[in-house]
Amino acid sequence: MVRTSKGLVWRMWYAVVMSIWLVAGCTGETLAPSLSPRAPGSSLAEIDSWVYQLQNISIDDLSALDVDLIVMDYAKNDGTPFTQAEIDRIKSGGKIVLSYWSIGEAESYRPYWREEWGASADDCLAPLSAQAPDWIEPMNPEWCGNYPVQFWQVAWQTIVMEYLDAILLAGFDGVYLDKVDVFYYWLDEEDMGQTFSNPDAPRQMVELVGLIAEHGRERHPGFILVPQNAAEIVAYLSVEQQDEYLKLIDGIGVEDTFFYPRNGAEAGEDAPYNPQEYILDLLSQYQAAGLPVLAIDYVTEIKKIERFFDAANTRGFIPYTSNRELDRIGTTEKP
């Protein structure tokens, strides 16, 4: 996961998209959870390879790749959104293209961020202002300009639905959802700087994912939804809720599953081999539900790449390695 600054061009474009959304009459939508299961025979069922890149994206390079799936940001480094024509070029040859999207944190460089809230793409360390909504929490110390949100609040969910429409207008096949695991921030299990606790957060995150699935599938038949990480959310759900969640999503992406820092060391690249057994056990539940596992570990040393591909392939995952900045095309098969 990486954050990259987005500028004024994107904000102007987003305003145009939102004006279209308002004229279309979408403001009356009721934000209530509704099941919208994936279609039988999800298009992810047959994929064998994928690429994950968020910065320095070249349309020519991604178009030329012989892979089944690409996960990318939907804007360039300068904030200019990719056009539908560009996304269509990448999709040539039958590739599926998903837009990366953080739904559990507000990001000060995204187009929905308002100047009066404080912070900005140019000064991510600036404090939140008194005018910032009370559903925005203190900044995530690991990512400048990123703020956990009370994602169950209608105000945030309205932004989410608007943002999803912008993604769909750009021609993406679906979304790759980051920060689903922010639900854990709201639990009392450890002090993460939260201003209060919310034991309903896991269920409410499933409801938000359900809203996204419903909205996307109403507007785009075959809409694909893949959460990144948060495999452990099922441990906080009833059996019925687990079944509902696993029917909503088309797969799951996971980071740092085999090469993981020890003893609380900062996440970087080329961590030691340290399989996350708890997560691996949970992922078997996703696989039993017919969901593919998109695995990325941030390893760059050749022997670690080889070991990662062996470990991931043994478990039936779809492996990929890159640098943590995700600013280049990484490795899609064992060297």
N, C-alpha and C positions, 0 to 999 in steps of 0.2 A: 504494500500500500504506500502511495506517495502522494504528496500534495503539491500542486503547481499553481503559481499565481495566474489569475485570469484578469484581463483588463477591461477598459471602457468599451471596446468594440463589442465584446460579448454582452455587456449590460445593455447596450443599445439594441442589439439583435434580440435579446430576451424580451425587451419591452415591446418590440414589434410582434413577437410570437404571442405574448400575453394579450395584446390588443386583439389579435385574431381569436384567441381563446374566449375572450369576453364577448366579442361580437357573435361568436358561435353559440352563446347562451349556456356555457358550461358552468357558470357561477352558481347555479341552483342545485348542484349535485349534493346529495346528502352523504356525509362522511360516516357511514355505518358499515361495520364489518359484514362481508358477504362472501360465501365460499364461491370460488371460481377455479375449480380444479384444472390442472393442465389437461390438454387434449390427449386422448389415447395415442400411443405411439409417438411420443414427443420426438421432435427432430434432433434432440441431443442424444437419443438412444444409440445412434450409430457412429458418433464421432470418435476418432482415434487420436487426434492431435489438435493442439491449440497454441495460440500466442497471446501474450498479455503485455501490452505496451501503453503507457500513458503520456509519455513526453517524446518530443523530437520525431513525431510520426510522419512518415513519408507514404503518401497514397500509392506511389509507384511500387515501393518496396512491399507494402502489405498486399497489394493487388497481385503481385508476382508469387506470393507464398503458396505452397502446396500444402495447406492445412485445412482442417474442417471448421475451426472456430477461431474468431479473433475477439478479444476484449480490449477496448480502447476508450480513451476519453472522447467526448464528442466535440471538443474544441482544440484548436492548435495552441502552441505555447503562448501566442500573443492574445489568446482569448477569442479569436475568430472561430465560429463554429464551422465544422465540416458541412458541406452542402449535401443535399440528397444525391446529386450526381456523383460526388466523391465517394459517398458511402456505397452507392450502387457499383462503382468501379471495384471497390474492395470486395464486394460480395460476388464478383464475377467468378464463374466456375463453381458456384454453389456454396461458397463460404457463408457461414452464419456470423453476424457481427453484433456484438452486444456492447452497450454503453456502460462504462463504469459509473457508479453513482453512490455517494454516501448518503444514507437516509437517517442515520442516528446522530449526526453532528451537523451543525450549521457552519459553513465555511465563508470566511470574510471576503474571499476572492471570487465567490460565485455571484451570478447576476441578481439573485433575489436579495442579497445583502444590501441594506440601506445605509447610506452615509451617516445618518443620524444615530445609528446604533453604536458608533465608535469602531475602532480598528478599521482595516481596509486592506486591499491587495498590496498597497504600497507600504503600509505600516501595520504588520500583523501583531505587533507587540503592544499597540495602543490599547488602553483599557476599554471595556464596554462603557457606554455612556448611560446616563440616567434614562435616556429614551429607549434603550434596548428592551425588547420584550422580556417579561419575567420568565418565559419558558426557555430562555437561553441561559445555560449554566456557565460557570467560570471556564476559561480556556483549558483545553487538553494540553498539559505541559509537554507532551511528546510531539505535538504538531502545532506549530505557530499558526494562529488564525483559525483554529478549529475548536468548536464549542459544542459539548454534549447538549442535546435538547430534550425537553419533555415531549417526546415524540408522540405521545397520545393526545396532545392538545390539538384542537381543531385548526388553530392558526397555522401550526407547522404542517399538518396534514394537507391543508389547502395549498401551501407552497409545494408540497410533494406532488400533488396531482397536477399542478401547473407545470412543474418541471418535467414530469413524465410526458405531458403533451408535447413539450419542446423536443424531447428525445425522439418521440414517435414521428414528429414532423420531419425530422432530419433523416428518417429512413432506417433507423436501427431495427433489428429483429427483436430486441428485448433489452433487458437490463441485468447488470452484474452488481448486486447490492452489497456495498461495504457498510461497516458499522452496525450491522444487525446485532452484533454482540454488545452494543451499548446498553442493552437491557440490564447487563450485569452491573453497570455503574450504579443502578438504582436499588440494588439489593444491599442488605446489611452485612454481607459476608466479609467485606473488608472496606477500609476507609479509602475511598477514591476521590474525596473532595466534594462529594455530593452534598447538596444543601438539605436534603431530606431523603427518606427511603420510600420505595414504592414496591411492595411485594407483588403487585399485579403486573409489573413490567414485562415479564416473559410472555404472558398471555396477550398483553397489549401490543407487543411487537409482532406477534403472529397475526393479530388483527390488522396492523398496518401493512404487513406483507400481503394479507388478503385483499386489502383495498387496492394495492398496486396491481395485484393479479387481476382483479375484477376490472379496474379501469383500463388496463392495457389490453386485456382480451376482448373487451367490448369494442375497442377501437382498432385492433389489429389482430385478426385471426392468426393463430399460431404464435402469439406473443410468448416470449421465453423469459423466465425469471430464475436467476441463480443467485442465492446469497453467498457471500464470502465469509468463511469462518462461522462462528456461532453454532457449531455442531452440537454443543452442550445445551442448547436451548430446549431440546427434547426432554432433558432430565428434569426440567421444571414444569412440564406439562402433564396433564392427565393422559391416559392411554387414548382417549377419544381425541383430545387436542393434538397429540402427536400424529395421529392418523390424518387429521385435517391438514396439518402443516406439511406433512410429507406429500400429500396430494396436491398442494398448492404450487410447489416448486418443481423445477425441471432438472435440477442437479444441485451440487454444492461445490464451492471452491474453498480450498484450504491452503494456508500459508504455513511454512516452517514446521511441517509435520514430522520430518525425520531429522533435519539438522536444526537444532534448537539451542539457544544459549543456556548454559548451566548456571545455577546459583544466582539467578536474578541479573545476570549480565545483560547489558544493553543489546537489543536486537541489531544485527548488522548483516554482514555477509560471511559466508564460510564458517558458520558456527560448527561446533563439534557434532558428530553423529549422536543423536540423543532422541530417539523416537518417542513421540508423545502417545504413550500407550492408552491413556484414557480417551483421547480424541480418536485414536485409531479404532478402539472398541466401539465408540459411538458411530463412527462412519460405517461400520458394518450394518447398522440399522438402516442407514440411508441406502446403502447398496441393496439390502434385502427388499426395499421398496421400489427397486428398479431405477434408482437415481445414479447417474455417473458422478464420479468424484474428480474434479479438476484440481490437481495438486501442483503447487509451485513452491519450491524451496529456493532461497537466494544463495546459491552456491556458484562459484566461478572457477574453482580448482578442478581440474579434469578428473581426478580420482574421486572427488566428492560428487561430481556430476554423474559419473558412472555408477557409484553406489546408490545415489538417489534414484536413478532410473531403474536399477535392479529392484530396489525396495518397493517403489511405487508400482511397477509392473507386476510384481509378485502379488500385490493386493488388488490388482485390477483397476488401479487409478489411471488417469490420463495425465502423464507427467510433463512438466515444463520447468526450466530453470532460467534465471536472468539475474541481473543486478537489482538491488533493492530500489534504485531510482526508477526502474522500469522505463528507461529512456533509450532503449535499443531492443532489437529483436534478439531473443535469447536462443536457447537450445531446445529443440522439439523432439529429438530422439537421442538415444544413447550414442555417444561418440564411438 
